């Protein structure tokens, strides 16, 4: 809702991308359900839907660019081997650089498959979020060299989303605050690949009383058959004022909501929205 209202309020295009880069977990029926739910709630996209599962050639080219500039290297460390590493202030286990100086290359050709990591600099990445304000992160201290292609050959979200944002000419990214800590990694990759950095807005994530994000995995209720209760609940959740008269149709709601959208009213903290609030 936030991305759609923001794009339409500023007379921009709104695009839909199915981020199914993790092909083994992707389900065609889930994609169809997502698109149908968007249509039912009045979302209209301006270009054909992109699917990351068909974009491997572009990701390979980006990885080759990083390797050519000495920024990518193979890593054979397992999750178990890294489990004892300290957790940083952003909740990430910091990679200690075990394979940074060639350990991964020395084991090339063995049965153990290698992931590909990128070398991060010992300098801060800073940006200003339109809702959360000034942000600053040291990748070497908070994340360490991070994976851009997994050991199973699948590309990581961080690389895929950067390549696709540039290819789709994205000027503004509006998404959940659970991805705020990932943004410096993406800005680093944008700079390394010579790509433009879009503006960012991170909005509160709806969580339950236990602090878990509302999702099928955490047992959240599905969207109701009627779209209006969910639209109005989400609108209130984003800190936007209630309509003076209850909209009778989805089209009527969006006509009013787009005109009145005000990002300055979005709460900068993660709020709770019980599943029962949209039933």
C-alpha positions, 0 to 999 in steps of 0.5 A: 500500500505504501509503495503504491500510494507513494508512486501514484501520489507523485505521478510515478509508475508502480511495478510488480516484481516476483522475487523468486530467486530462491527457485526451490522454494518458489511456487507458481500457485503462490505467485498467481495468488499474490497477483490476484490479491493485488488485483482484488485490492485495486493495485494496477501495475504499469509494466509487465511483471518481472520474475527473478527466476528468469534473470540469471544472465543479468546476475551472472554479468554483475558477478563477473564485474565484481570479480573483475574488480577484485571484489568477489571471492569463493568461500567454503565456510559452512553455517555450522562453522560460522555459528559461533561468530558474534552477533552484531548490533543489527542482528547479523553474524559477522563473517570473520574473513576466513576465506578472504585471502584465498582459503576458498580458492585453495579448496577449489575442486574439492567436493565442497561447493563454494559460495561467492562473497564480496569484500566490504570496505572499512568505511561507513555507508550512509543514506537518508531514509525518507521516514526513518531519517539518517542511517549509517552502517559499517559493513565490516563491523556489522555484517562482514563480507557477505554472500552474493551467490550461494554454494548451491548456485543460487544468487542472493537477494542482495545482488538480485534486487540491486541488478533488477532495481537498476534494470527497471529504472527504479527511482524510489524503493518503498518497503518494510522496515525489516529490510532497513539493515540490508540497504547499506549492502545494496548501496555498496553493491550499487556503487561497486557496479556503477549503478544509481542509488534510489531513494528509500522509504522503510515503513513499519512492519505489521507484527503480532503480539509476540513480535513476529511479522504477520505471515502464513508461517506465523499463523496470521489470518488470510486476507478477508474476501472483501478488500475494504476492511484490509485496505482501511486497516492498512491505511490506518496502520500507516498513520494516514487519516481516516476518510471523512466518508467510508468509501463504497468501492475499491476505486473510490478508496484509491481515488481518495487515498492517493490524493491524501497520501502523506509520508510524513505521517508514517510511524518511524517505528515498528507497530503491532497490528493484530490479525483480528484487526483486518478480519 
